[in-house]
Amino acid sequence: MSSPPPIHSGADAAQIASTCASLKITTTEFAELQKRATAAKATAYCRYSRFRVGATLLCADEAGDVVYVPGANVENASYPVGTCAERVAFGTAVTSGIKTFRAIAVATDISPPASPCGMCRQFIREFCTMETPVIMFDKNSDYAVLTVEQLLPMSFGPDALPPPGAPGY
């Protein structure tokens, strides 16, 4: 079993700057991801679990402009039918024509930060590169960062499928 990722202080400007440099995002983009993922929690419909999750995707539109796409968890009386914040955000982005994802932020009301669930990890894998960073914020704005590859090693993705029309399929 691997060790958990380091937790960084959300109040340490030097650490945030170092994180941003390694992720190839600006400190402004980082701050927006944190602010928007945290704000998205307020829109969560989680009357059964009472576990609010907000997510925000840092994207680029067709013109290359920065776009932020939020999502929040939406539960259902048939408990396993709910949709996680990450999947809400990706569904919104994809159906809006966005196909370039630079980073993902997830915010929860617990500490330490929580990572995306297994189903969300597979969903993220569908649309992101293995190097895409997932920034996880806790209730204190402290954070951990893992790449898609670190969250889902030896993953199965669209590149593993035969091309449409391939013989035998």
C-alpha positions in Angstrom: 0.0 0.0 0.0 1.4 3.4 -1.0 1.7 6.2 1.5 -0.7 9.2 1.3 0.4 12.2 -0.6 1.8 15.2 1.4 -0.7 17.7 2.6 0.3 21.3 1.9 -0.8 24.4 3.8 -3.3 26.5 1.9 -1.9 29.5 3.7 1.7 29.0 2.5 2.2 31.3 -0.5 5.6 29.9 -1.3 4.3 26.3 -1.3 1.4 27.3 -3.5 3.7 29.0 -6.0 5.9 25.9 -6.1 2.9 23.7 -6.6 1.7 25.9 -9.4 5.0 25.9 -11.1 5.2 22.1 -11.1 1.6 21.8 -12.3 2.0 24.5 -15.1 -0.8 26.6 -13.8 -0.7 30.1 -12.5 -1.3 31.1 -8.9 -4.4 32.9 -10.1 -5.7 29.7 -11.7 -5.0 27.8 -8.5 -6.8 30.4 -6.4 -9.8 30.3 -8.8 -9.9 26.5 -8.7 -9.9 26.6 -4.9 -12.5 29.3 -4.7 -14.9 27.8 -7.3 -14.6 24.2 -6.0 -15.3 25.4 -2.5 -18.2 27.5 -3.7 -19.6 24.6 -5.7 -20.1 22.6 -2.4 -22.9 25.1 -1.5 -24.9 23.8 -4.5 -24.6 20.1 -3.5 -27.8 18.1 -3.1 -26.6 15.7 -0.4 -29.6 15.2 1.9 -28.8 11.5 2.4 -25.0 11.4 3.0 -24.6 15.0 4.2 -21.2 14.9 2.5 -20.8 18.0 0.4 -18.4 17.8 -2.5 -17.6 20.6 -5.0 -15.5 20.2 -8.1 -14.1 22.6 -10.7 -12.4 21.8 -13.9 -9.7 24.1 -15.4 -10.3 23.9 -19.1 -9.5 25.5 -22.4 -12.3 26.2 -24.9 -11.9 25.9 -28.7 -10.3 29.4 -28.8 -7.8 28.4 -26.1 -9.4 30.7 -23.5 -9.5 29.6 -19.9 -12.8 28.2 -18.7 -13.8 27.0 -15.3 -16.6 24.3 -15.1 -18.1 23.6 -11.7 -20.0 20.6 -10.4 -21.5 19.4 -7.1 -22.7 16.0 -5.9 -26.4 15.3 -6.5 -27.9 12.4 -4.5 -31.1 10.5 -5.0 -33.5 8.6 -2.6 -32.3 5.5 -4.4 -28.9 6.0 -2.7 -26.5 4.5 -5.3 -28.1 6.5 -8.1 -26.4 9.8 -7.1 -23.9 11.6 -9.2 -20.5 12.8 -7.9 -19.3 16.4 -8.3 -16.5 15.4 -10.6 -18.9 13.6 -13.0 -21.3 16.5 -12.9 -18.5 18.9 -13.9 -17.2 16.6 -16.7 -20.7 16.0 -18.1 -21.3 19.7 -18.2 -18.0 20.4 -19.9 -18.2 17.6 -22.4 -21.8 18.5 -23.4 -20.7 22.1 -23.8 -18.0 21.1 -26.3 -15.0 21.4 -24.0 -12.4 18.7 -24.5 -9.2 20.2 -23.1 -8.7 19.7 -19.3 -5.7 21.2 -17.5 -6.5 20.5 -13.9 -9.3 19.3 -11.6 -10.1 20.7 -8.1 -12.2 18.8 -5.5 -13.3 20.4 -2.2 -14.9 18.7 0.8 -15.8 19.6 4.4 -13.4 17.1 6.0 -9.7 17.0 6.8 -7.4 15.6 5.4 -8.6 16.2 1.8 -10.6 13.4 0.1 -9.8 12.0 -3.3 -12.3 11.2 -6.1 -14.1 7.9 -5.7 -13.2 5.0 -8.0 -16.0 5.6 -10.4 -14.9 9.2 -10.7 -11.3 8.2 -11.2 -12.3 6.1 -14.2 -14.5 8.9 -15.5 -11.7 11.4 -15.2 -9.4 8.9 -17.0 -11.8 9.0 -20.0 -11.2 12.7 -20.6 -7.8 13.6 -19.2 -4.2 12.7 -19.7 -2.4 10.6 -17.2 -0.4 13.7 -16.1 -3.5 15.9 -15.4 -3.3 17.1 -11.8 -6.1 16.5 -9.3 -6.0 19.1 -6.5 -7.9 18.0 -3.4 -8.8 20.7 -0.9 -9.9 20.0 2.7 -12.2 22.1 5.0 -9.2 24.3 6.0 -8.1 25.0 2.4 -5.1 22.7 2.8 -4.5 20.5 -0.2 -2.9 17.5 -1.7 -2.1 16.9 -5.4 -2.0 13.7 -7.4 -2.0 13.0 -11.1 -4.6 10.9 -12.8 -1.9 8.2 -13.2 -1.2 8.2 -9.4 -4.9 8.0 -8.7 -5.6 5.2 -11.2 -2.4 3.3 -11.9 -2.5 0.7 -14.7 -5.7 2.2 -15.9 -8.0 1.2 -18.7 -8.9 4.0 -21.0 -10.1 4.9 -24.5 -6.6 4.3 -25.9 -6.9 0.6 -24.9 -9.9 0.0 -27.1 -9.7 -1.1 -30.8 -10.6 1.7 -33.3 -14.2 1.8 -34.5 -14.7 -0.7 -37.4 -11.7 -2.8 -36.4 -12.0 -6.5 -37.6 -13.7 -8.7 -35.0 -15.5 -5.8 -33.2 
